[in-house]
Amino acid sequence: MRSLSCVLVREGPSDDWFLPILLRRALEELVIETFPACREVQDVRSLPKAGNQSPEPVLAALEQEQGTFDVVLYHHDGAPRAKSGPVLERMRQTWAESDFTEPLVAVVPMRETEAWVLADEAALVRVLNVRRLGRTVVTGPEVESCRHPKAVIDVLLGQAGLNPNGSGVLHNFYVSVADTAGIGELRKVPAFRQWWDDMIEALEGLGYQHG
């Protein structure tokens, strides 16, 4: 029986509330579907002190974790492309030239992680305990066209009678959506699908066998 251990280099606190839970759930579905010999997906461990803008602190943090992970998940918001593109390329290049042998898989939501939070309309309805979302809220595959998903989340919380600035409100919301969002719905979102495909390629490179 083979297990899978991933560490996450992420951007901000809200990413830490959402991504480790969502990505672990996604990986559980991915290995069941594609690599059934892998029977255990461990919790995705976040490395908040690594930062994500410069390769050097990332490598330094991961050196302290060496031998404890199979894959590095490197998160960076996808917009603006003029900023994210060079950062991602620099990280990939530095990683390829390093002594690490584990694969690094980019996690690049467009425009930002909050777009993935909004992807599953049914999950949002359940978490917010409302009958329906406002007509102007974009969800599903088109969520990447939303220019200000954080502002949309604030509006949704307000419409549900929740103060987004209240103690623990945002944290609880992000965790609840991460726990309940349908991975099938996320896979319709292009940037998430790209991560999914890249993850399959990385696990193939590590010798995980297709079922």
C-alpha positions in Angstrom: 0.0 0.0 0.0 1.4 3.4 -1.0 0.6 6.7 0.6 0.9 10.3 -0.6 2.3 13.2 1.5 2.2 16.8 0.2 3.4 20.1 1.6 1.9 23.4 0.5 3.8 26.6 0.0 1.0 29.2 0.0 0.4 32.9 -0.2 -1.9 34.4 2.6 -3.8 33.3 5.7 -7.1 32.7 3.8 -5.3 30.4 1.5 -4.2 28.4 4.5 -7.9 28.1 5.6 -9.0 26.8 2.3 -6.4 25.1 0.2 -5.0 22.4 2.5 -8.5 20.9 3.1 -9.6 21.3 -0.5 -6.5 19.9 -2.1 -6.4 16.9 0.3 -10.0 16.0 -0.7 -9.2 16.5 -4.3 -6.1 14.2 -4.0 -8.3 11.5 -2.4 -10.6 11.5 -5.4 -7.7 11.7 -7.8 -5.9 8.6 -6.5 -9.2 6.6 -6.3 -9.9 7.5 -9.9 -6.4 7.2 -11.3 -4.0 5.5 -8.9 -6.1 3.1 -6.8 -3.0 1.3 -5.4 -2.4 4.5 -3.4 -4.7 3.9 -0.4 -3.8 6.8 1.8 -3.6 10.6 1.3 -2.1 12.3 4.2 -3.2 15.8 5.3 -1.6 18.5 3.2 0.8 20.3 5.5 1.1 24.1 5.0 4.5 25.9 5.4 3.4 29.4 6.3 6.9 30.7 7.0 8.2 29.8 3.6 6.7 32.8 1.7 6.0 32.3 -2.0 7.6 35.2 -3.8 11.3 34.2 -3.7 12.7 30.7 -4.2 15.4 31.0 -1.5 13.2 31.0 1.6 11.0 28.3 0.0 14.0 26.0 -0.4 15.3 26.8 3.0 11.9 25.9 4.6 11.7 22.7 2.6 15.2 21.6 3.5 13.9 21.5 7.1 11.1 19.1 5.9 13.2 17.0 3.6 12.3 13.3 3.6 8.7 14.0 4.9 6.9 14.7 1.6 6.4 13.3 -1.9 5.2 16.4 -3.7 5.5 20.2 -3.1 2.4 22.2 -3.9 3.4 25.7 -4.8 0.6 28.2 -4.7 0.6 31.6 -6.3 -2.5 33.5 -7.5 -2.6 33.7 -11.3 -3.4 37.4 -11.7 -2.0 39.7 -12.7 -0.1 37.5 -15.2 2.6 40.0 -15.6 3.4 39.5 -11.9 2.6 35.8 -11.4 4.3 34.5 -14.6 7.9 35.6 -13.7 7.5 34.4 -10.1 6.3 31.0 -11.1 9.0 30.6 -13.8 11.7 31.6 -11.3 10.5 29.1 -8.8 10.2 26.3 -11.3 13.7 27.0 -12.7 15.3 27.2 -9.2 13.6 24.0 -8.2 14.8 22.2 -11.3 18.4 23.3 -10.5 18.2 22.4 -6.8 19.1 19.1 -5.2 15.5 18.2 -4.5 14.2 15.2 -6.4 10.5 15.6 -5.4 8.2 17.2 -8.0 6.9 20.7 -7.5 3.4 21.2 -8.8 2.0 24.7 -9.2 -1.4 25.6 -7.7 -2.4 28.7 -9.6 -6.1 29.9 -9.2 -7.3 32.5 -11.7 -7.6 35.2 -10.5 -7.1 34.2 -6.9 -8.0 31.4 -4.5 -11.4 33.0 -3.8 -12.4 32.1 -7.3 -12.2 28.5 -6.3 -14.2 29.2 -3.1 -17.0 30.5 -5.4 -16.9 27.6 -7.9 -19.6 25.3 -6.4 -22.9 27.1 -6.2 -24.7 24.3 -4.3 -21.9 24.2 -1.7 -22.2 27.9 -1.1 -26.0 27.6 -0.7 -25.5 24.9 1.9 -22.8 26.7 3.8 -24.6 30.1 3.8 -27.9 28.4 4.6 -29.7 30.4 2.0 -32.3 29.3 -0.6 -30.3 30.7 -3.6 -27.4 33.0 -4.4 -27.9 36.5 -5.9 -28.4 36.5 -9.7 -25.2 38.4 -10.3 -22.9 35.9 -8.6 -20.7 34.0 -11.0 -20.0 30.4 -10.1 -18.9 27.2 -12.0 -16.4 27.2 -14.9 -17.0 31.0 -15.5 -15.8 31.9 -12.0 -12.4 32.9 -13.4 -14.1 35.8 -15.1 -14.9 37.3 -11.7 -12.6 40.3 -11.2 -13.1 40.7 -7.5 -14.1 37.4 -5.9 -13.1 38.5 -2.4 -15.7 41.3 -2.7 -18.3 38.9 -3.9 -17.7 36.7 -0.8 -18.2 39.7 1.4 -21.5 40.4 -0.3 -22.7 36.8 0.0 -21.9 36.7 3.7 -23.7 40.0 4.2 -26.8 38.8 2.4 -26.7 35.7 4.6 -26.7 37.9 7.7 -23.0 37.4 8.5 -20.5 40.1 9.1 -17.4 39.3 7.1 -15.3 41.3 9.6 -16.8 39.5 12.5 -14.5 37.2 14.6 -13.9 33.9 12.8 -16.6 34.5 10.2 -14.3 34.3 7.2 -12.3 31.5 8.6 -15.3 29.4 9.3 -16.8 30.1 5.9 -13.6 29.2 4.0 -13.2 26.0 6.0 -16.8 25.0 5.5 -16.6 25.5 1.8 -13.3 23.6 1.6 -15.0 20.7 3.4 -18.1 20.6 1.2 -17.3 21.9 -2.3 -17.7 19.3 -5.0 -14.4 18.3 -6.5 -16.3 17.5 -9.7 -17.5 21.1 -9.9 -13.9 22.4 -9.3 -12.6 20.2 -12.1 -14.7 22.2 -14.5 -12.7 25.3 -13.7 -9.7 25.6 -16.1 -7.0 26.5 -13.6 -8.1 23.7 -11.2 -8.2 21.2 -14.0 -4.6 22.3 -14.9 -3.5 21.5 -11.4 -5.3 18.2 -11.5 -3.6 17.2 -14.8 -0.2 18.4 -13.5 -0.6 16.4 -10.4 -1.3 13.2 -12.4 1.8 13.8 -14.4 3.9 14.3 -11.2 2.6 11.1 -9.6 3.3 9.2 -12.8 6.8 10.5 -12.6 7.1 9.1 -9.1 6.0 5.7 -10.2 2.4 5.6 -9.0 0.6 3.0 -11.1 -2.6 3.6 -12.9 -5.5 1.3 -12.0 
